[in-house]
Amino acid sequence: MTLNEAKVGKYYVIKKIIGKGALKRRIMDMGLTKATEVYVRKVAPLGDPLQLNTRGYELSLRKADAEIIEVEEVNK
């Protein structure tokens, strides 16, 4: 499953970042790296962007960027 398919109110762990080059580096610079836990807080009314909580801060991420992040749901 990719992060753009994630449900609001659920926790996920990043398994892999599929992209390469500048986009992958930008995603990783935001703190979204392998084995990082992410909470999907909400989605904007028109579906884009996603608002995430990770590493103690809030992050907004476009769905196009979230497509390259593979995640696995964590039961909490």
TORPA-4810 file (N, C-alpha, C, O; in nm, 3 decimals):
<nodes>
NODE_1_0.084_-0.117_0.000_0.000_0.000_0.000_0.089_0.123_0.000_0.197_0.123_0.059_M
NODE_2_0.045_0.227_-0.065_0.121_0.353_-0.065_0.054_0.453_0.027_-0.063_0.437_0.063_T
NODE_3_0.125_0.556_0.066_0.075_0.653_0.162_-0.046_0.730_0.111_-0.130_0.773_0.191_L
NODE_4_-0.059_0.747_-0.020_-0.176_0.819_-0.071_-0.305_0.738_-0.056_-0.414_0.793_-0.070_N
NODE_5_-0.294_0.607_-0.030_-0.411_0.521_-0.008_-0.444_0.506_0.141_-0.541_0.440_0.176_E
NODE_6_-0.365_0.567_0.227_-0.380_0.553_0.371_-0.510_0.616_0.420_-0.561_0.711_0.361_A
NODE_7_-0.562_0.560_0.528_-0.687_0.608_0.589_-0.657_0.707_0.701_-0.556_0.695_0.771_K
NODE_8_-0.745_0.804_0.716_-0.731_0.905_0.820_-0.749_0.839_0.957_-0.836_0.754_0.975_V
NODE_9_-0.666_0.879_1.052_-0.676_0.828_1.188_-0.601_0.699_1.213_-0.617_0.638_1.319_G
NODE_10_-0.519_0.656_1.119_-0.444_0.531_1.132_-0.294_0.560_1.138_-0.248_0.663_1.090_K
NODE_11_-0.221_0.467_1.198_-0.076_0.475_1.206_-0.015_0.382_1.100_-0.067_0.273_1.074_Y
NODE_12_0.095_0.425_1.041_0.164_0.347_0.939_0.314_0.354_0.964_0.364_0.448_1.026_Y
NODE_13_0.385_0.254_0.914_0.532_0.254_0.916_0.579_0.253_0.772_0.529_0.177_0.690_V
NODE_14_0.675_0.339_0.742_0.728_0.347_0.606_0.817_0.225_0.580_0.909_0.197_0.656_I
NODE_15_0.787_0.154_0.472_0.863_0.036_0.435_0.969_0.068_0.329_1.079_0.014_0.332_K
NODE_16_0.934_0.157_0.235_1.024_0.184_0.123_0.982_0.313_0.053_0.863_0.345_0.046_K
NODE_17_1.080_0.385_0.002_1.052_0.501_-0.084_1.094_0.460_-0.224_1.211_0.435_-0.251_I
NODE_18_0.996_0.455_-0.314_1.016_0.398_-0.447_1.091_0.491_-0.542_1.168_0.444_-0.626_I
NODE_19_1.070_0.619_-0.531_1.128_0.715_-0.625_1.279_0.722_-0.620_1.344_0.652_-0.542_G
NODE_20_1.333_0.808_-0.703_1.477_0.831_-0.703_1.505_0.976_-0.738_1.416_1.048_-0.782_K
NODE_21_1.626_1.016_-0.718_1.667_1.151_-0.753_1.620_1.256_-0.653_1.612_1.230_-0.533_G
NODE_22_1.590_1.374_-0.705_1.558_1.490_-0.621_1.431_1.470_-0.539_1.425_1.514_-0.424_A
NODE_23_1.330_1.405_-0.596_1.205_1.384_-0.523_1.227_1.294_-0.401_1.178_1.324_-0.293_L
NODE_24_1.300_1.187_-0.419_1.329_1.096_-0.308_1.408_1.168_-0.200_1.379_1.152_-0.081_K
NODE_25_1.507_1.246_-0.239_1.590_1.321_-0.144_1.505_1.421_-0.066_1.522_1.435_0.055_R
NODE_26_1.413_1.489_-0.134_1.326_1.588_-0.067_1.236_1.520_0.035_1.218_1.570_0.146_R
NODE_27_1.179_1.405_-0.002_1.094_1.329_0.090_1.174_1.287_0.214_1.127_1.300_0.327_I
NODE_28_1.294_1.238_0.191_1.378_1.194_0.303_1.423_1.311_0.389_1.435_1.297_0.511_M
NODE_29_1.448_1.426_0.328_1.487_1.545_0.404_1.375_1.595_0.495_1.401_1.661_0.595_D
NODE_30_1.250_1.562_0.460_1.136_1.599_0.544_1.121_1.506_0.664_1.034_1.527_0.748_M
NODE_31_1.205_1.404_0.672_1.201_1.311_0.784_1.126_1.183_0.756_1.111_1.100_0.846_G
NODE_32_1.080_1.164_0.633_1.008_1.043_0.597_1.108_0.941_0.543_1.134_0.934_0.423_L
NODE_33_1.162_0.862_0.634_1.262_0.762_0.598_1.211_0.623_0.637_1.110_0.610_0.706_T
NODE_34_1.281_0.522_0.592_1.242_0.384_0.621_1.229_0.361_0.772_1.311_0.409_0.850_K
NODE_35_1.126_0.288_0.811_1.096_0.251_0.950_1.042_0.367_1.035_1.031_0.353_1.157_A
NODE_36_1.010_0.480_0.975_0.951_0.593_1.046_0.802_0.571_1.060_0.734_0.531_0.965_T
NODE_37_0.750_0.599_1.180_0.606_0.588_1.203_0.538_0.718_1.163_0.587_0.827_1.192_E
NODE_38_0.423_0.705_1.094_0.349_0.820_1.044_0.203_0.805_1.085_0.146_0.697_1.073_V
NODE_39_0.143_0.914_1.134_0.001_0.916_1.167_-0.068_1.006_1.064_-0.029_1.122_1.047_Y
NODE_40_-0.170_0.954_0.998_-0.244_1.034_0.900_-0.351_1.111_0.977_-0.452_1.054_1.018_V
NODE_41_-0.329_1.239_0.995_-0.416_1.322_1.078_-0.543_1.362_1.004_-0.653_1.346_1.058_R
NODE_42_-0.530_1.414_0.881_-0.648_1.450_0.803_-0.611_1.469_0.658_-0.494_1.475_0.621_K
NODE_43_-0.715_1.478_0.575_-0.699_1.503_0.432_-0.778_1.628_0.400_-0.889_1.646_0.450_V
NODE_44_-0.725_1.713_0.316_-0.793_1.836_0.278_-0.928_1.804_0.212_-0.944_1.695_0.157_A
NODE_45_-1.022_1.896_0.215_-1.156_1.870_0.161_-1.159_1.820_0.017_-1.246_1.740_-0.018_P
NODE_46_-1.070_1.865_-0.066_-1.068_1.819_-0.205_-0.974_1.699_-0.224_-0.949_1.658_-0.338_L
NODE_47_-0.923_1.643_-0.115_-0.842_1.523_-0.121_-0.693_1.543_-0.131_-0.617_1.446_-0.130_G
NODE_48_-0.648_1.665_-0.141_-0.506_1.691_-0.155_-0.472_1.822_-0.086_-0.538_1.921_-0.118_D
NODE_49_-0.380_1.832_0.003_-0.279_1.738_0.048_-0.323_1.657_0.170_-0.433_1.675_0.223_P
NODE_50_-0.233_1.567_0.212_-0.251_1.490_0.336_-0.180_1.565_0.448_-0.077_1.628_0.425_L
NODE_51_-0.236_1.558_0.568_-0.165_1.616_0.682_-0.120_1.500_0.771_-0.202_1.419_0.815_Q
NODE_52_0.009_1.492_0.795_0.069_1.382_0.868_0.136_1.431_0.996_0.179_1.546_1.004_L
NODE_53_0.144_1.343_1.094_0.225_1.368_1.213_0.336_1.264_1.211_0.309_1.144_1.202_N
NODE_54_0.459_1.310_1.221_0.573_1.220_1.226_0.688_1.288_1.298_0.710_1.408_1.282_T
NODE_55_0.761_1.212_1.376_0.879_1.262_1.447_0.851_1.389_1.528_0.939_1.473_1.544_R
NODE_56_0.729_1.402_1.580_0.696_1.515_1.666_0.656_1.643_1.596_0.647_1.747_1.660_G
NODE_57_0.632_1.640_1.466_0.587_1.760_1.396_0.482_1.725_1.292_0.466_1.609_1.254_Y
NODE_58_0.412_1.828_1.245_0.309_1.809_1.144_0.367_1.840_1.007_0.449_1.930_0.991_E
NODE_59_0.322_1.765_0.908_0.375_1.776_0.773_0.260_1.764_0.674_0.176_1.674_0.687_L
NODE_60_0.255_1.851_0.577_0.158_1.839_0.468_0.231_1.785_0.346_0.340_1.830_0.312_S
NODE_61_0.168_1.687_0.281_0.232_1.619_0.170_0.131_1.600_0.058_0.020_1.552_0.080_L
NODE_62_0.171_1.637_-0.064_0.084_1.617_-0.180_0.063_1.469_-0.206_0.152_1.388_-0.180_R
NODE_63_-0.055_1.433_-0.257_-0.082_1.293_-0.289_0.013_1.241_-0.396_0.050_1.124_-0.393_K
NODE_64_0.052_1.325_-0.489_0.146_1.283_-0.594_0.280_1.240_-0.532_0.343_1.146_-0.580_A
NODE_65_0.322_1.309_-0.426_0.446_1.271_-0.357_0.424_1.149_-0.269_0.515_1.067_-0.252_D
NODE_66_0.305_1.135_-0.211_0.274_1.023_-0.124_0.267_0.891_-0.201_0.278_0.784_-0.141_A
NODE_67_0.248_0.897_-0.332_0.240_0.775_-0.414_0.369_0.695_-0.415_0.366_0.574_-0.440_E
NODE_68_0.481_0.758_-0.390_0.608_0.687_-0.398_0.653_0.629_-0.263_0.763_0.574_-0.253_I
NODE_69_0.568_0.643_-0.160_0.604_0.596_-0.026_0.521_0.471_0.007_0.399_0.480_0.022_I
NODE_70_0.587_0.356_0.017_0.519_0.233_0.056_0.512_0.226_0.207_0.611_0.249_0.276_E
NODE_71_0.391_0.193_0.259_0.370_0.186_0.402_0.299_0.057_0.441_0.243_-0.014_0.357_V
NODE_72_0.304_0.030_0.570_0.232_-0.084_0.627_0.160_-0.035_0.751_0.218_0.038_0.832_E
NODE_73_0.034_-0.073_0.767_-0.046_-0.027_0.882_0.005_-0.088_1.011_0.045_-0.204_1.016_E
NODE_74_0.001_-0.006_1.116_0.042_-0.049_1.251_-0.083_-0.046_1.338_-0.157_0.052_1.336_V
NODE_75_-0.108_-0.152_1.413_-0.224_-0.154_1.503_-0.185_-0.094_1.636_-0.093_-0.140_1.703_N
NODE_76_-0.259_0.011_1.674_-0.235_0.078_1.804_-0.364_0.089_1.878_-0.367_0.141_1.989_K
</nodes>
